[in-house]
């Protein structure tokens, strides 16, 4: 084990922090994947039916990571502990504008290379989404490329927001009516992306951006933002073995009426 007390080479410290940041991104991805599993299945079902060796190894890994980071946390000087970042009204308005512009710009960027949903995609999705939406939405699959992180991320990190949505590692992003897949599209992922397309359709770009930014500042995690949490919740219903038909548009309209996109909801 190397100790930086034995060496004053600042480049080594830079490498250490870069590796730590990469580890943090992987942990966030694992957190998001676990969150999806938690939404879909009860703990009792996981304990009874999950492959025991996979479940046991996952639990052991999570426990070991918790022990490691908990021990590190105790060694962090109190002065290094910063409060959660907050935004002034002006900064909040700027953030909403940045997000709105980014979504619009990416939509316009990917639109020329996009294609309509295939008849097979529409046939699988039509019980949940209106034919008009399925005809209108287009998609792009990136092969060997990734969606670039927004340019305003550096400014957001400077304000203390480290837990930003991992755009380049997410399976897909919905830019209004254009869905971009970082990987080959899958049925589950397509459904999730189309939920966001419905949210954009009903809320509009500006309102969607405003709700997302306000909730992200409050929750500090994008998968706890109600817009995202609702998409995960409906995706979970879609993936259940038993056939359960429902209208995503009606579900989104209900959440709008009940004001549930304004604060972290209890999923049901």
N, C-alpha and C positions, 0 to 999 in steps of 0.2 A: 504494500500500500504506500502510495506516495504522499508526502506531506509538503505543502507549499511553504511551510516555514523554513524548509531547507533550500529554497530556491526563490529568487526574486524576479523570475521571468514572468512578466505580466501576460505574455502570450499564452502561457500554460493555464493561467486563471481564466483567460478568455475562452479557451477550449473547454475547460470544466463547466463554465456557465452555459456554453452552447450545448454541451451534452446534457446538462440538466434541463435545459429548455426543450430539447428533443424528447427527453423522458417525460416531461410534463405533458407534451402534446399527445404522446402515446397513452398516458394515464387518462387524459380527457376523452380520448377515443374509447378506451375501455369503460370509462364511466358511462358514456353515452350508450354503448352497446348493452351494458348491464341494466341501464335504465329501461331500455326497450324490452328486455327479457322480463324485468320486474312488472312492467305494465301488462304484458301478455299472459303471464302465468302466475298462479299463486305460489307461495313458498311451500305449501303442502304438496302441490303437484310436482314442483321441482324436486323436492326431497324424495317423493315416491317414484317418479318416472324418469328423471334425468339419469344419464349414464353416471354411475357412481364414481368412476375414476376421474371423469371430467369435472364433476361437481366438487369432489374432494381436492383435486389439484387447484381448481380455481379458488376455493376457500383458503387453502394453504398459501397460495400466492398473495391473495388479498390481505391475509393476516400478516404475512411477512413484510409486505409493503407498508402496512399500517404501523407495525412495530418500528420499522426503519425510519419512516418520516416523523413519527411521533417522538422518537428519540432525538432526531435532528431539531424538531420544533422547540424542544426544551432548551436547546443550546443557542437558539437565536437570541441575540441581545434584545432586551425590551425596546430599546430605542429604534430597532429595525422593524418593529411591528407597526405597520401603517393601517389607519382606518380604511374602510371601504371607500373607494372614490365616489364622489358625488358631482353633479353638474349643476351649474347655475341655469336660470331660465334661458339666457342667451346661448349658453353652450348646448343645452338640450335642443333648442331650435336649430342650431348648426348641425348637431348630430343627426337629427331627423332629415335635414336637407341632404347631408352627405349620403345617408342610407338610401333615400329616395332617388337621388341622382345616380348612385351606383347601380341600383336595380334597373333603372331605365336605360342607362348606358349599356349594361351587360345584355339586356334584352335586345337592344338595337344591334349590338355587336354579333350576337349569335343567330339572330333571325335569318340572315341570308343563307346560312348553312343548315338551317333546320328543315325538318320534314314533318308531314302530318302523321298522326298515330295510324298504325296499320289497322286493318279491319279486325284482326285478331285481338289487338290491344283494346279497341273500342268495344268489341263483343264482351270481353272480360270485365270491362269497367262500367258498361252502360247501366247496370242495375243501381249503381251508386252515384253516377254523375249524369247530368243531362246530355242528350245527344248534341245539343248546340255547343256545350263546352268541349266535348270530345272532338267535335269537328274543328273547333277553333284553336285548341292547344296544339303546339308543335314541340318537337324535341330534337336534341342533339346528343350524340354519344362521342365523347372525347377518347381517342385511341392514342395512348402514349403521351397525353397532355393532361394538364390539371387546370381547373379554374383558378385564376390568379387572385390572391388576397387583395381586398380593397386598399386603395392608396391611403385612406385615412386611418388605417390601422396603426401606423407609427405614431400619429398624433394621439390616438386613443390610449396606446400603451404609455405614452409620456404622461398622460393624466392618471395612470394607475390601473387601467383596465387590462389585465393580463389574460383573463379567461375569455378571450374573444372567440366567436364561432370559428372552428378550424375549417375554413372554406375549402382549402386544397385537399383535405382529407375526408370531406363529407361525400356521401354517395351521390347526391344530386342537389341542385339548387333550382328553385323556381323563380324565374325572372318574369313576373306578371303572367304571360301566356306562353312563355318559352321555357321548357324544362331542359336543363343541361345535366347530363350524367357524367360524373368523373370516371365511372366504370360502366360496363355494359348494363343496360337497364334491366331490372328485375321487376316482377309483378308487384311485390310488396313495396319496392322503392317507387315505382310509378304511381301507385295508389297514394302514397304519402305526398309525393310531389303535386298530384292533382288536387289534394285537399288544400294546399297552399294556393293553387290557381283559383279555387273557389273563393278562398278568403280574399284574394286580390280582387276578384270580380265583384264581391259584395261590399267590401270595405273601401275599395279604391286604394291607389298607390300611397297617397299622402297619409291617410288614416292608418293603413297597415304599418307604414314606416314609423309613425308616431307611437302606436301601441307597442311595436317591437322595441323601440329604443327605450321608452319609459319602463317597460317591464324588465328589460335586460339590465338597466341601471339598478333596478330594485333587487333582482334576483341574482345578478352576477354570473348567470349560467344560461346559455341560449336554450338548452332543452328544458329549462324551467319556465321559459317565457310562455304564457298561455297560448299564443298562436302556434308555437311548436308543440307544446304539451297536448293540445287538442288534436293535432295531426297524428301524433304518436298514439293517442287514445283511440281514434277512429281506425288507424292502421291495425291496432290490436284487435278490434272487433272484426275487421275484414279478414284477418288471418286465422280466426277461430275455426276449428274443424267443422262445427255445425254451420249450416247455411243461415245467415242472418242478413236479410236485405234491408237496407236503409238508404235514405237520401242524404248525402253529404251536405248538399245545399240547405236542407231543412235543419240539419245539426248546426251548421255555421250560423244560420239565421237565429236559431234559438239562443246560442251563446251571445250573439250581438244584442238581442232583446234583453237578456239577463245581465248584460254588462260583464260577462265573465272573461272577456279578453283584456280587462283592465288590471286584473290582479291574479296571482297564482291560484288556479282553480283546484278543487278536489275532483279528480278525474272520476268519471262514471260513464 
